[in-house]
Amino acid sequence: MDAPTTASADNGTSGGGGGGWFTPRKQPVTTPDSEREAAEGSRLAAMRPMGRTTSDTDKDQPAEDVPQAAPPAEPARAATAAQPSAAQPPAAEPTAREALSADLRVPAQRSTAPAAQPQEPLVQVRAESASPDALLIRRTMAEVAPIADKVTSYFYALLFVRHPDLRSLFPAAMDTQRDRLLKALLTAAEHIDNTEVLVAYLQNLGRGHRKYGTRAEHYPAVGECLIGALSKYASGIWDPEMEAAWVRAYTTISQVMIDAAAADELRAPAWWYAEIVAHDLRTPDVAVVTVRPDQPYPFLAGQYTSLETPWWPRIWRHYSFASAPRSDGLLTFHVKAVPAGWVSNALVHRARPGDIIRLGPPAGSMTVDHTTDSGLLCLGGGTGIAPIKALVEDVAEHGERRPVEVFYGARTDHDLYDIDTMLRLQQSHPWLSVRAVIDQQAHLQLPDAIREYGPWNEFDAYLSGPPGMIRSGVDALRNIGIPSERIRHDSVEELVATGD
């Protein structure tokens, strides 16, 4: 479960000192950007995305409930001091730390983290302590859900007023992704008693946030402002017990992300620069873009990455790899320009060979399990055919003859922009079958069409495309008997959040 978020950062600690509630246990070693840039070619340096000027820091401030600058001393407590009654004193900081020490065990950071080995859980949560905390957290979320926009606005207002140096780490216009950071934190908090889900989710976030320049010492400011925003808008139910639950939850959340980023730093850069070497406009709004990274870029077929263009600094969007790893190191993406899509329109209509973009780390688990011989049932809609094509190439490169059934969905013939490529693959591999399903020419849409074929009892299912297609496709696959653990797709929540 992976979701892209805006960067969270700060250069101080909660409470104005080194002993704040959210002070990280251990900080990853950082390499100054200037050292990395100096080691790269002059042509790449000249074409990199540039940062914004300080004039951007005044944009996008919420008009409602904007707080005034607060004194730096104990800001988290200042945000909540007015909420409890006089008979109910605020929770003391040592109490929160003692509860954390008693209830949560976070192993020490490792010195190495080989990419080929699976990550071990970094957090163990006792069931008897996690469940009460989760109940308090969910009670808070239910209270603020009807006014989520106000909570989000106040959260960012606190962050930028108390820590104005953070504003430069966020995009100039935040209307399309303003709520991602807060949403990610709340999603993680809601799963505080589900170690397996929580750790996998947070490790991906921690690794992905490196591309924004996030460091271990940045997390306290976010925790401080998260507590401040929640305590303001859940004031009717907020008390020391609830605050302590959120302190414990955020301490756990931040430490998992810090550890994942530190481990990742030992084996991979925070981002890669890549030069566009080919730009093939397949339709007026779909382009196949091929890039050459500035250094080796390891990934698996079926995964995706995030892209940033020089025209919209700090705006990142996710795109799937459209091929299996290649010997020449080139990467290919299928991009559809969507209304108000800043990155997608730039990549389709402005990008040309020679332009330089940035790539985040690879992510996603929609990959082929080569330890089995199960067939693959693949549903690709629109540009969702890109990772499906990569999966087919992956099976072919492993020399397997397992059956692969591809359903390529589109609204019109015009939208089947890559059908020729898929049919050529079918001609080369007798185990591959490709069927085009066109909405305007068929009585059944893509998810329903698979019911006409099969059976699929011995197949693993893969879905890629618009969120609506994935939702309906998952329902259709479950209805015909494919168990959930054999259905793989990118997170629907993530697809909705990215927008582009």
RAGI-V904798 format. One line per field, one symbol per residue. burial: # if it has 9 or more other ideal C-beta (glycine too) atoms within 8 Angstrom, else .. A space follows every 50 residues. Layout:
burial: ???
//
This chain:
burial: .#########.#####...#####.###.......#...#...##.###. .#...##..#.#..###..#....######..##.....##.#.###.## ..##.#..#...#.....#..##.#...######.######.##...#.# #############..######..#..#################.#.#### ##################################..####.######### ###############.....######..#......#########..#.#. ##########.#############....##########..########.# #...##########.###.....#######################...# .#.#######....##.##..##.##..#.##.######..#..###### #....#..########..##########.#.#...##########.####
//
